[in-house]
Amino acid sequence: MSLKNYYQNIISNLNTSKFLRFFLYMLIFFQPFNRFNSFREIGFYGLLLFFILKIFKDRAIHIDFRDKTIVAISLLAGWAVLVSILGPYPLDSLNALRKNLFVQALIFIVIITEFKSYKELRTLFRIVAVSFAIVTLASIAENFLDLINLNMNLNALQYKRTHKMFIAGYASKASFYLPFIAVWLTSLKKVPWEKWIGLITILLGLLTVFAYNVRAAIFIIPLAILLIIFLAKKYKLLVTVVIIFASCTLMVFSSKSDTLSQSKYQSLSDLETFSKNERWLLWEGTLHIIKERPITGYGYGWKKMAFVIDDLKLMEYWRKDFPDIYGFMFKPNKNRYGNINPHNLLLQIVFEIGLIGLIFFLWLWTTVILKILKTVSVKWQSDGKTFVLCSLGVIVSYALINIPNGYWQEAYGNMIFMFIASIFVIHKQYAQRIEMHNLKSGYSKLLFIRRDNIGDLVCTTPSIHAVREKYPDAKIGILVNTYNVDAVSNNPDIDKVYIYEKAKHAPDKNKLSVWRSNLKVLLKIRKEKYDVAIGCGAYSPRLARYTLLTGAKTRIGYLKKGMEKSKFYNMPLYEPEKTLHEVEKTYNLLTPLGINGKPSELRIFPETTEADKVKDFLNPSGFLKEKPVIAFHISSRRPENRWPVQRFVELANLISANYAAAILLLWSPGSEKNVYHPGDDEKAAIIKNSLKPEPAAYKTTHIRELIAALSVSSLVVCCDGGAMHIAAALGKPIVTIWGSTNPDNWAPWGTRHVILKKNRNAADISVEDVFTAVSKLLKQQ
């Protein structure tokens, strides 16, 4: 085995899904920790590595780029990269992209491709809750120990806090985690230990946020939790929580304590607090910066803001014209990289990627909210629906906390993209459920696509009949090719037949004209606006593309094992693992339509005029006068499925010697030397000239003529191929000579038959074996 094949074999047998989830869980678990950055790095690079391996293994990652959320994220990311490269600080911006947006995009893509339902997301949600519970306990323990060392001096504790502590940035993280945990709790039913973890984390988290001394968070988080309880329709709990929060608020404002936290919260009752707030000065200064590059911004990442102020010489400008802004902005030894932040998300986004970037960002959140509204509008009630509805509380918290802050990067940004991806997965789960419900409720227009050979098309007729019985008033169309169209021309189950031409079937035509003609056919189909298109047959990229190009709302077809998604099919099924007959395999595609059970017989309908022509041809010779007509169809597409010519001659002589039966000779017309359409004219001539009396040799230039000829026969002897399936559809007893194909997949369906197969070559079947089978079927008549 070559080294290349060795590694390909390892990748093909690798369970990438298991590793992807492990590293995703690791990355998400360590998000709220200020320490353990190395573990986050391991999680990220492990996730990236196995995501790349997954692409190599599956050959593609199937993402529906028509989805508006994915379009919005793609535009946002693409625009951020573009303005960062073209902006005045490309190196810093690209580095910020690598550390933030790239991580967020990877988290989003992995979740939407790896998880299929709310049930699968539960483990991820548990990890989010447990990780923040640990951070909360660690923060409380850390502060308690420090408080003991400071002789219980709360004010001193406020000034001792550093960015290396567990509690650093706790309030900002809590504005996401605590509402998210509350949403998670509302969707739980019978898992008490999880509820206790969540409830304790929320209670201790609120106390820790209060001690953290951030005014915005201590009011926004309870407000979001109250909204979540209201949306969950827990009205008794809502009243209880409102009373508790009101009592705590009253205690804070009426207390005479001089702790730093209480004095800061009490200052909110003074309206002058807002007019003197330093945030206003910062926002005004940020607007001065933005107006220099309002459309494209300065490139992704906010930490360069101090550089921009220096480069634009704004300190001097503020010192002369805006002394208040200057007094706030100018802080000796602190105007360094990463020390100045716009402290408002909208201003920060415009600063980084301009007004166009802001439009993409707002569009992204619009698509998320629309997904939430569409999901909660469905009738079915479930944990996933409750989660999505209550997640509006997380969005409200995110919107409010970002009025005085700019959280869309680092840990907060990563968790927000995890949240968006979770909404995406649950919405898609419900959308598919709605699709299934609509399918079972009935559609008015359905299209079958069968672009392969005659036998494949004939094996599709039971499925067409089942749809007609299920939806008697529906319009049923089918897309076929010029070669096999006669097999469905008179089928009463079909309202409209669309015919396209394969270039190989028209060697005398210009390929461009063939493609132009086929385009017109597709445009006619799209104009009809079919509700459902069913791509019949095993998965092939070309069949999948044809199904997509029909423009049908719902597209059903098979995927190969290992393929996770398809941008062509939005209601895919995996190819059955067990061996099924082609009739059953095609019928299985009707499962999303609510059609199950056993398929009917094959259905084919000879044209009356063609049948009359055959009878007129046979009557003068006395073929139809009280003796069975045994049809020989001597052709087969595959060489290993062809029976030698001389054996047909020997078989005909044996039949004539033992039975008063007439031989009807049929074959694929054309010369065997024809590259595009090789036929068996020469073989038919040999058989005809070798038999006395001569058989009735009926040349069938079109499939409709073959159907008519087989319809007047009493028994058919043939090789595996389209003629066999036509005979089965006509209900004829069949002796079929097999070569390499598998009878389990392609045996005659719904009629009496004898299959003769030895090894993988039809030539291994003896004349005596065939004659014995013919005799058996003749005696049964």
Sequence and secondary structure as in RCSB ss.txt:
>XXXX:A:sequence
MSLKNYYQNIISNLNTSKFLRFFLYMLIFFQPFNRFNSFREIGFYGLLLFFILKIFKDRAIHIDFRDKTIVAISL
LAGWAVLVSILGPYPLDSLNALRKNLFVQALIFIVIITEFKSYKELRTLFRIVAVSFAIVTLASIAENFLDLINL
NMNLNALQYKRTHKMFIAGYASKASFYLPFIAVWLTSLKKVPWEKWIGLITILLGLLTVFAYNVRAAIFIIPLAI
LLIIFLAKKYKLLVTVVIIFASCTLMVFSSKSDTLSQSKYQSLSDLETFSKNERWLLWEGTLHIIKERPITGYGY
GWKKMAFVIDDLKLMEYWRKDFPDIYGFMFKPNKNRYGNINPHNLLLQIVFEIGLIGLIFFLWLWTTVILKILKT
VSVKWQSDGKTFVLCSLGVIVSYALINIPNGYWQEAYGNMIFMFIASIFVIHKQYAQRIEMHNLKSGYSKLLFIR
RDNIGDLVCTTPSIHAVREKYPDAKIGILVNTYNVDAVSNNPDIDKVYIYEKAKHAPDKNKLSVWRSNLKVLLKI
RKEKYDVAIGCGAYSPRLARYTLLTGAKTRIGYLKKGMEKSKFYNMPLYEPEKTLHEVEKTYNLLTPLGINGKPS
ELRIFPETTEADKVKDFLNPSGFLKEKPVIAFHISSRRPENRWPVQRFVELANLISANYAAAILLLWSPGSEKNV
YHPGDDEKAAIIKNSLKPEPAAYKTTHIRELIAALSVSSLVVCCDGGAMHIAAALGKPIVTIWGSTNPDNWAPWG
TRHVILKKNRNAADISVEDVFTAVSKLLKQQ
>XXXX:A:secstr
  HHHHHHHHHHT  HHHHHHHHHHHHHHTTT SS HHHHHHHHHHHHHHHHHHHHHHS     TTSHHHHHHHH
HHHHHHHHHHHSS HHHHHHHHHHTHHHHHHHHHHHHHH  SHHHHHHHHHHHHHHHHHHHHHHHHHHHHHHHHT
TT HHHHHHH  TTSTTTTHHHHHHHHHHHHHHHHHT SS HHHHHHHHHHHHHHHHHHHHHT HHHHHHHHHHH
HHHHHHTT HHHHHHHHHHHHHHHHHHHH     HHHHHHHGGG THHHHT HHHHHHHHHHHHHTTSTTT S S
 STTHHHHHHHTTHHHHHHHH HHHHHHH  TTT STTS    SHHHHHHHHHHHHHHHHHHHHHHHHHHHHHHH
HTSS   HHHHHHHHTHHHHHHHHHHTSS   SSHHHHHHHHHHHHHHHHHHHHHHHHHHHHHHHH  SEEEEE 
 S HHHHHTTHHHHHHHHHH TTSEEEEEEETTTGGGGTT TT SEEEEE  GGG TTS HHHHHHHHHHHHHHH
HHH  SEEEE SS  HHHHHHHHHTT SEEEEEE TT    SS SEEEE  SS   HHHHHHHTTGGGT  S   
       HHHHHHHHHHHGGGTTTSSS EEEEE   SSGGG   HHHHHHHHHHHHHHS  EEEEE   S TT S
SS   HHHHHHHHHHSSS  EE   SSHHHHHHHHHT SEEEEESSHHHHHHHHTT  EEEEESSS HHHHS  S
S EEEEE TT GGGS HHHHHHHHHHHHHT 
